[in-house]
Amino acid sequence: MLHNLRSNYENVHPCHTVRQCILSCYIKNTHNNIMQKLQSVNKIEDEVTKDTLLSIVSDKYCRTILEAIMDKSKSATEVSAETKTPISTVYRRIQTLYDNKLIRTSGTITDDGKKLFLYKSKIKGIQSTFISGQIEVKLILNN
């Protein structure tokens, strides 16, 4: 197998050894993984948006809802039952999250003709730092 790897790699870079090939591939893969992680963070520049996001994350119901819909799309009824949050509160907070582009919606029509909306979080988390009077807010995107 190493012979095949070396033969394949030497066709492109005849001066490199198998060790250099493996190291080069490792570095490239590590770099790609780091770049993917960097691309999944969105730094917020607008001060009003920062304040809004911090207000949202300080609300226990918004946090609970975001956590409930982080990995799987769910209906408002499912979120309400799972989190033991009143349905009216769930709908109000979902509207707030949607208005601030923190969740995505998808819809379908059930067999009995009713509209069913599902909600999924666009974010995995929010990072904030406050240093020397400056606040930095980053959204960790949910891929």
N, C-alpha and C positions, 0 to 999 in steps of 0.2 A: 504494500500500500504506500509506504514512504517512497518507494521507487517511482510509483505512478505519480504521486504528488510532486516529487522532484522533477520528473520528466515533464509534467504539465506546466510547472512553474518555470522551468528553465527555457521552455519554448518562448516565454514572454520576457523573462529576465535571466539570461544565461549566466550572469555573474553571481547570482544569489545562491546560497546554500539552502537546504531544507529548513534548517533552523531559522534562517532569515525569512524564509517564506512563511513559516508558522508564526513568527513574531510579527511580521508585517500584516498578516491576516488578523491576528489578535488585536493589534493596534487599530486597524481599520474598523473591526467590529465594535471595539470599545468606543471609538470615536462616534460611530453611528448611533450606538445606544445613548451616549451622552447627548448628542444632538437631538434625538427623539425626545429625551426628557426635557431638554431646554425648550424645544418647540411646544411642549405641552403646558407651558407656564405663560400666562398673559399678564404683563405688568400694566397696571392702571395708571394713567397720567392725569386724567381730569379730576380735580379736587371734589367736585359735586358727586361724581360717580364713586369716588373713594368713600365719601361720607355715607352715601346711600348703601353701599355694600357693607360697610361696618355696622350700619343700623340694622340691616337685614340679618347679618350673622349674629347680632346681639339678641335677636328675637328667638326665644326657645322653640316656638312652633315652626318657624322657617327652618331652623337647624334640624329639627326632628323630621320634617317633610323631606328636606334635601337628603338626609341620611336614608330615609325609607325608599327613595327613588333613585339612589345612586347607582345601583347595579342592575336594576330591572325596572322596566316601565310598569307603572301601576295606575289604576283608576283612583279618583278621589275617594271613592267608597272603600277601596282596599287600604289606602293610606290611613283613612279615618279609623278603620277597624284595627289595623296593625299598630297604630300609634296611640289609640284610645283618645283621639283628639276629636272634638265635635266637628261634624261635617261642614257646618257653616264657617268655622275657623279654617278648616283645610281649604275650602274654596277661596276664601279671602287671601290666605297666604299664597296659594298657587297663583292667583292673579298678580300679586306683588312680585313673586319670583319670575313669572312669565314676562311681566312688564319690564323687568330689569334684565331680561335675556339670560336667566340662570337655569331655565328648564326648557325642554322642547316638548312639544305635544304631537301626538298622532291620534288619529280618530278612525273609527269604524262604525258600521251600523250593525247592530245585533240582529239575530234571527227574528225577533219580535218587532223590529223596525226602530228601535231606540238608538240614539247616538251614544257612543261610548268613547270617551277621551282618555288617553293614557299619557302619563307624564313621566319624564326621565330627566334627571339632573345633568346639566352640561358641565358641571364642575365636580371635582373630587374634594376640593378644599379651598380655603382662602387663607393666605399668609399676610400678616401685617406686622410692620415694625415701626417703632416711633423712636427716632434718634435725633437729638439736638433740634427739637421742634419740627422735624420733617417726618411725615408719615408716608410709608411705602406700602402699597397693597398689590398683591399678586393673586391671580386666580389660577388654581391648578386644574387644568381641563380634564374632563372625563372622556376618555377615548372610546 
